[in-house]
């Protein structure tokens, strides 16, 4: 195996992306997801009766303009360059499953045994575009895929069922707290998919950079090392110091709830899983030996504890619709008028909400089945749907 150019890929990645307006945590966790995407299901950690694979669901959260896309852009660039299989950003559930089927590949272990894996990374700068509006079935699928089942059955209405072998899905997405409120059903927050996600929250961009710049030579050396990381395969081992550090943490801090917040009850239960996955990624960032040491555990814990400080801000708007009054008055106005143009609505409500907020309110009303949105020429019209007596 060729020698790496950098002692630690993540540290070099942070140097490569430092001349950027994106927050440090956004850049770091984009780099973490990049390593995970290259490892795929080709490596694993056997932990007694358990098996851990290095996939993570990472979602960057912050208001519009806080440079989530800026942090994810270089990751997308490098992953495309090294040939990692990526899902389309806007895709139906059926098409996504087809992409998983197409991603199926083989790998040979040191004993010559050949196995299959279906490894796919989802990189979505606007997670709402990928998930859609309260798409419970897709969220259920992502929940199933997180634990990397050996077999996953997909049943169709007409074609019977198909089997996916060696499922492995890695996710890096970006969204805003407001869009989480509309995208994910309230009853699903705190369990299911959200309990498997590491939410990385920042309130805004970190700095102002007049001319963002990335060193092309550093990019080249990062690609070189990423190609080496991509070749790793087989079982991770661990030294005694790793086991001791993990055991002490797991029986102490690791067994306690991280937050006094019901929305993160499920996350606390899966924190040990995140730590095991993250430890493998930290090790891959610095070594080809695939032997976990205490330093890998400590580094993973530092990364995780740092983002957990701000994680509760992710759901700060959940269940508290600040636009409820405007929504009610808009619906009443539409009911009285029957039909209004978008121009009329903006003129009527410009003191209460900007155009972007009005668009979100209208999409919520449409999802509720209260209105229809139609297009006539270059004009947009909103029509109130009158309920029949039986409804």
N, C-alpha and C positions, 0 to 999 in steps of 0.2 A: 504494500500500500504506500502511495507517495506521502511525503511529509506535509504537514499543514504549514501555512504561513503565519497563523496566529495561535497564541497559547490559549486564547479563549474567544470563540466566535462571537459570543454575545457582547463582550467588551469591545471588540472591533466593530461590530454592528452599531453600537451606541456612538462610537467615534464617527462612523460613516454617516449617521443620520443626525449628528448634533447641530449642524447648521440648518435648523428647521424650526418652524413655529409650533410644531406638534409637542405636546407635553411629554416629559421624559418617560412616564409610565406607559403612555400609548406606544411610544417607540420601542420600549423594552418588550412589552407583551406581544407586539407585532413580530419582533425577532424570535421570541419564544415559540410562537405559532409557526414561524418559518422552519425552525429546526424540527418541530413535531411533524410538519407536512413532509419533510424529507425522510424521516425515520419510518413513517407509515406503520403497517402491521408487521414489518419485517423483524422487529425486536420486541421483547417482552420481559417482564420481571415476574418470576414465579415466587409467590409469597405464601408458603404453606399450601393450603387448598385454593388460594386465590391466584389469579393471573391479571397483571396490569399491562396495558399497552399505552404508548405515549401520545394518545390523542387528547386534546383539550377543547372545550367550548369556551372561547374568549370573546367577550363583547365589550367594545369600547363605548362608553356612555358619556355624553356631554351635550350641552346646547349646540345649536347650529353655529358653525364658524369656529369650533374649538379644535379643528384640524385633525379629525379622526381619519379622514381620507388621506391627508398628508402623511400620517404615520403608516398607513397600510399600503400606500403606493409603492414604496421601495420593496416591500415584501412580495407584492404581486409581481413586480419586475424580476426579482431574483428567482422566484418559483417558476415563472414562465421560462426563464433562461435555462434552468436545470431540468426542465421537463416533468415537473410534478403535475399530476392529474388534478385539474381544478374543475369544480362544477360551474355551470353558467350562473350568473348573478340573479337573473330573473328566470324562473323555471317552474314548471308544474311538478306536482308530486310524482306523477307517472314518469315524466322525463328525467327527474332526478334519480329514480330507481333504475331507469335504463342506463344512466351514466355510471351508476355503481356497478351494474352488470358489465359494462364495457371496460371498467377499470380493473377487472379481475386479472391477476397475474400470478405467476408461480415463483416459488423460492425454494432453494435446496439447503437443508441443514447440514452441519458438519458430517453427519452420518450418511449423507446421500439421499435422505428422505425428502420427497418433493411435496409441498403443500401449496394451497391456493389462498390468496387474500384479495379482497375487494377494497382497496384503499382510495379514498377520495377526500380532498380538502375543499371546503366551502369558504370562499373569501368574498364577503358581501359588504361593500362600503355603506350601503343603505339596507340594513337588515330587514326593515319593513317591506322592502321590495321583494326580498327573498321569502320571508315567512307569509306575507299577505296579511289579511285582516282576520284575526282570531281563527287561523287555520289549524284547528285542533288535530286533524289527522296527521299533518306534516309534523306538528310538534310532538305527537305521540311517536312517530317514526324516529325522530331525532333522539327522543328519550330512550327508545329501544337500542339504537345504534351506539350510544355512548359507551356501553359496557362491552362492545366488540364481540358479539355473539359468533360462535363458530358457524351457525346456520341461522338464517332469517328467512321466513316464508312470506312471500308476497302473493296474496290472493286477489285475482281479478274477477270481474263480473262475468266475463265471457270465456276466458282462456284457462280457467282453473287456478293453478298456483305455480309459482316459480320459487326456487331456492337460491338465495345469495350465500356464498361460502366465504367465511372469514371477513365479516363486515368490519370496516374501520373508517370512521368519519371524523374529520378534524374541522373545527369551525373558528373562523375569525370574522367578526362582524362589527358594524358600527351603528349606533342609534342614539336617540335623544330620550330623556325621561318622559317627555310628553307622548312620544310615539310608542314607548313601552306600554303606556296606559291604554292606548287604542289597539295595539297589536296583540297583546297577550291577554286572554280572558282573566278576569280578576280572581276567579276560583283556582286558576292554574298557577298563580304566583306563590312561591314558597315551597312548591312541590314539583314533581315531574321534571319538565325541561329546565325550569329556572334554577332548580337545586343542583343541576349539573353544570351550570355556567359560572365562570369567574367573571364578574362584572368589574371593569376597570373604569372608575368614574373620575372625571376631571371637570372643573367648573368653567374652563376656558383655555384658550391658547396660552402657551407658556411665555412667549416672547415675540417681539416683532423683528422679522428679518427682511431687509430690503431685497437682497439677492440670495435666495436659497441656493446652496451649492453642495454637490457631493463629489468626492474625489474619485475619478474614474479608475485610478490604479488600485485604490482600496476596494472598489467594487469588484475588480478583477480577482483580487486575492480572496475576497469573501466568497465569490463564486467557486473558486478553486477548492476552498475548504468545505463548502456546502456540498460539492460533488463527492468529497470523501465521506462526509456524514451520511450522505444518501446511500452509500455502499454498505453501511453497518447492518448486520443481521445476526440473529441468534438470541440467546438468553443473556440477560444481565445477571451478573453475580454481585455479591455484596460482602464487604469486609466486616469484621466484628465491630469496628468503631461506628459503622453506619447502623448496624442492627441495634447497638446500645443507645445511640442518639435517638433513633426512631422510637425505640421501646419506651425510653424515658419520657419523650414528648407524648406519645400515644396514651400512656397510662396517666399522664398528668394533664397538661393543657389541651392536648388533642382530643380528650374525651369530654371536654366541657363545651357548651354552646358558645359560639364566637360573639353573637349579638343578642341583645334583648329585644328581638324583633321577629314576629311570627313569619314575616316574609323570607327569613333566612334560616328557618328551623331545618329545612331539608338540606341546605348547603352545609350546615355544621356537621350533619351526619355523614356527608361525603367528603369532608375535608381531608381525611387520611388518604382517600383515593387520589385527590388532586395532588397531595404531597408525593405520592409514589410516582405518579406520571411526571410531575415536574422535576423530581430528582433525576430521572432518566435523561430528561432534556438538558438539565444542568451538566450532567456528566458528558453527554454527547457534545456539548459546547466546547469542552476542554480536552477530551480524550477519545481515543479509538479503542481503548482496552475493554470498555463495557463492564467495569467493576466499580460499583457504587462505594463511595467513601463518605466519611462524616462531613467533609467539606461540601459535598453535593447536597446532602440533607440540609445543612445550615444555609446554603445559598438559596435553596428552594423555599425554605421557611421565611427567610428575609424578604424574598420577592412577594410571597403570599401575604405576609403580615402587613407589608407596606400598602398593598391595594385594599386590604380589608378595612383600613382606617376610614376610607371614603366610600366604601361599598354601599352603606345604608342610604346614601343620597340617590342611588339608582331608582328607588321606588318612592321617592318623596312625594310624588304627585298622584300615586296610585290610590284610587278610591275617593279622591278629592278633585272633582272637576271644577276648576276655577271658571270655566265658561258656561256653567249650567244655566245662569240667568239669561245670557245672550242666546243660548240654544233654545230655551223655552220661548223667548220673545220672537225669535226668528221663525220658529215653527208656528206660533200663533199668527204671525204676519202672513206666512205662506198659506195657512189654512183659510184666512180671510180673503187673500188675493187669488188663490188657486194656482197662479203661475206668475213667476217673476223672472226677469233677466238677471244675469249675474251682475251687470252694471247697476241695475236698480238696487240690488241687495247691498252692494258695496256702498252706494250713495246713502242708503238708509241707515246702515250700521257702522259707518266708518269711525264714529266716535267711540264705539264699544269694542271693536276688534279690527286688527289689520287684515289684509286680504288673505295672508297665509293662514291665520287663525280661522277666518270664515270658511276657507276651503276645508280645513280639518273638521269643523262643525258640520258642514254639509256632507262630508264623507261619512261621518258618524250617523247622521240622520238617514242617509241612503242605506247604510248597513242595517239600520233598525227597520227598514222598510217603510219609512215615513214619507220619503220623497223619491222622485225620479229626476235624473239630470240628463237633459237632451241637448243636442247640438243642431242648430239650424243655420246653415251657412257659416259665417264666422262669429256667430253669437251663441252664448251658452244660456239655457233656460232651466230653471228649477221649478218642478211641478209638484204640488202637494197631492199625496195619494189618499183619497178619501176612503175610509174603511166601510165595508159593507156591514149590514146589521148583524150578520153572523159572526163577525170578528171580535 
